Amino acid sequence: MSSSRPSSEMESYIAAYAGHTRLKRLQFIAQHEPTLRAEALRIAVEQARQGVNTALYQELCATEGCPVARDDAWVDSVEKKASARLDKLESDLASHKTSLVKESIRMGHSDLGDFHASRGDFATALKCYVRTRDYCTTSRHTLSMCLAVVKAPPTTLLHPLPPQSPSNVSPFISKPSPDAVLTAQLRALTALEAKKFRAAARKFVEVSVELGTTFSEVCSVSDVALYGALCALAAFDRAELSERVVKNSAFRSMLELYPEAREIVHDFHSSRYASCLAALETLRRDASLANVPPSAPATRPRHALVQYFSPFVAVDLCRMASAFNVEVDSLEKEIAALIMSGCIPARIDSQAKVLHARHADQRNATFVKALATGEAYMRDTKALLLRLNLLRADFAVKGSGDSSGPSKSSRQERAEARAFGGA
Amino acid sequence: MSLADLVTVINDLSAASQFNQLLTHLQSQEEMMIQQLPQLDEVLPALRPMEHSLGMVFILKAKAAAVPLSNLQAVHTFLQQCRRLLLEGDPVQVQMVPSHFATVCAKFANAAVAIAAPAAALRPLQHAAQVLQPSPAHFTPVHTEVLRVALLARHYPAAARLLDASDLLEVAKEKTGVAPRDLLLYHYYAGLACCGLHRFSDAVRYFTLCYTAPTHVVHAAMVEAYKKCVLASLLATGEQPAQPKYTALPIQRYIKTGVPAYSELAEAFATRSPAELRSAITKHEATFARDRNLGLARQCVGALVRRSIRSLTQAYLTLSLADIAAAAQLESPAEAEGHVVAMVAAGDISATIDEPQGMVHFSESADAFDSPGAVAAMEASISGAIGVATKLQAMHAQLCTDSQYLSRVMRERVQSRWEDDGMGMGK
């Protein structure tokens, strides 16, 4: 949130979310935005009272500057009701299990999972949802199970998931399912969780605006636009970016919902790196990006650098630095790293601060490579020939008994083997 | 039967070229020779190595077990007697008794080492190795002895000559009396000799051959070879040695945990920080010193610096000495300058230093592959590769007609056909 945002904007922002995610977003705003803290906390506490998540309620009330006093009586009564309901659900499940009806067992597990999720115990909820896996009979069941698993940790967007969940989910999503929008969304999120930005970007751009509010418990449509744009920047090259993002009408309408993200993509696409980087810098302070940055910023400027240099034979590093809005020295280091990793075919004239494109000497390179390949071939083939001969002659080193040659004591030999070490 | 009679028999049968008969006779007389040890010295001068190799091998074998290495006089006599045989022996006769001959050679080498004159044993042993070989591609235990003696004499070029002369790819237990252990030590010594000559990539090759040999147990030589292989590989390529898939399981398991000092050294090298590398070396100094690897380990520091500087030449056309020092994590520009000068002198990189400005100008590598030398090297490499491919073809042809192989393949084919039928009936 940029600091100037008024509270009305917060309300419209928050309206895009529901359930636990909404609470968490509000809590995040309260933590990072002093001017909106009281308002955010008030809404959050109200929201929390409608649910049964007493732990979060207490946490919210305990936050500094909370305008609402804690209602202990309410907490007690909810706790009592919750434990009674837990007992009932568990006994239900047990009776279903004895009756061996698959569908009932699935429902039982699912209900138990819903209960834990509403209480804020997502680890247990996840366990319950994953248990339903064995009792799924149709693909719709499987899909609802996957959805439940993704929804279960609504911390998705603020904290990395427990590592086991994406791996749990992904094998099942691959099955054909009736709801294409949801599937694309699911795949994108799982890929994002696994830090596979390229796959995530592909899936995000497949999501269309029709997603609407069906997924508001986890994220809003504009979030999809933002994540999609960022993942695309991190993973796609220029051609792919233009084809899949800029010219993709479905995703463009999505981007319209998040103008900042749209600006960044267009800046990048039309090579206005400085404004692109500056916009990214402001975005990074936003809550929802807390999960994305770890590797995205590392790869993004690299893409930009490679793309910037591609049409030139020689580039003045100072001008390049001003285009990227960075120091010349740090730019030089970054480019040197890129050259060493083989991304840019160029060499730096550090004295004159000029980057020269390198004309690869194909002939020389071919000679060097041919010689190296020949040598490797000879080395490996000889080793294999020797090995074949050894195996044919049954020439393996066995126990100490047969390894000693004629009249040589192996111990003496070992001592001498040591003695040569200084060579 | 007395020794005089024995000499007569040797003379007569050798003259008649009835070596098989002589061999049987000598084998029956081994006991007697050992009983009459003191007189053997008097008999030997009467025999000529070219004609009476078989007899000499038996007599010297009998002596070899008994010569005390502490008695200088006895050792000298033994060396003299052996020299004649090793330098002039007849290949046909010698190859009839490979293990006896190998024993004599081993004792000869030990004797030369005992009087601190390993260099004197070098030439006789080199010749003996050739005499014992059924073909130039065969291993013999004597080859191992040659390398050992060459190493002890610190005469690395002699070892290199033996290694470069031909590729030893064949083993024949009966014909040469070679044991798996000889092979391990041969490759281990070969690696050491290459380290001594600073031919580290060759050293890696030999050490790898040593520790990847087929084995059921972990042999001390293999462990030592792996340790040195790590160091040589860091020096040659800057990376850990690539372990071939076929490395025996016990070895794979052992080196995963058994050599922590070397694994840590390689990890420190991978961080590209000389300070970390130095601290890793200091931490395990005792281990390296015990394994006699401290010298190689210390060379790694220099190799790391050179590697960093060389990678800079890829990225930069000009770079100040101060920046080089910073990038390679050296202490001062002066130190960087020293390294650059040494590397240019060694032909590692091509660069010029602008002293007043403190700038280094790197130029691309000079070798344009347009000299007769380059063509010759290329041709040598091609013909080498063709040679190896021919060997491979020959072995393939040989295996294709191998009765054991064929019968096995046929059996498998028949079996699989049965299984197919079973499947078909099931359907």
Interface residues (C-beta under 8 A of the other chain):
Chain A: I335 A336 I339 M340 R347 I348 D349 S350 Q351 A352 H356 D361 R363 N364 F367 A370 L371 G374 E375 Y377 M378 R379 T381 K382 A383 L385 L386 R387 L388 N389 L390 L391 A393 F395 A396 V397 K398 G399 S400 D402 S403 S404 G405 P406 S407 K408 S410 E413 R414 E416 A417 R418 A419 F420 G421 G422 A423
Chain B: A64 A65 S99 A102 T103 A106 K107 P141 R148 L151 L152 Y156 D167 L168 L169 E170 V171 A172 K173 G177 V178 A179 P180 R181 D182 L183 L184 L185 Y188 Y189 L192 A193 C195 G196 R205 T208 L209 T212 A213 P214 T215 H216 V217 H219 A220 A221 M222 E224 K228 P244 Y246 D291 R292 N293 G295 S311 L312 Q314 A315 Y316 L317 T318 L319 S320 D323 A327 Q357 M359 F362 E364 S365 D367 A368 F369 A374 A377 M378 S381 I382 G384 A385 V388 A389 K391 L392 M395
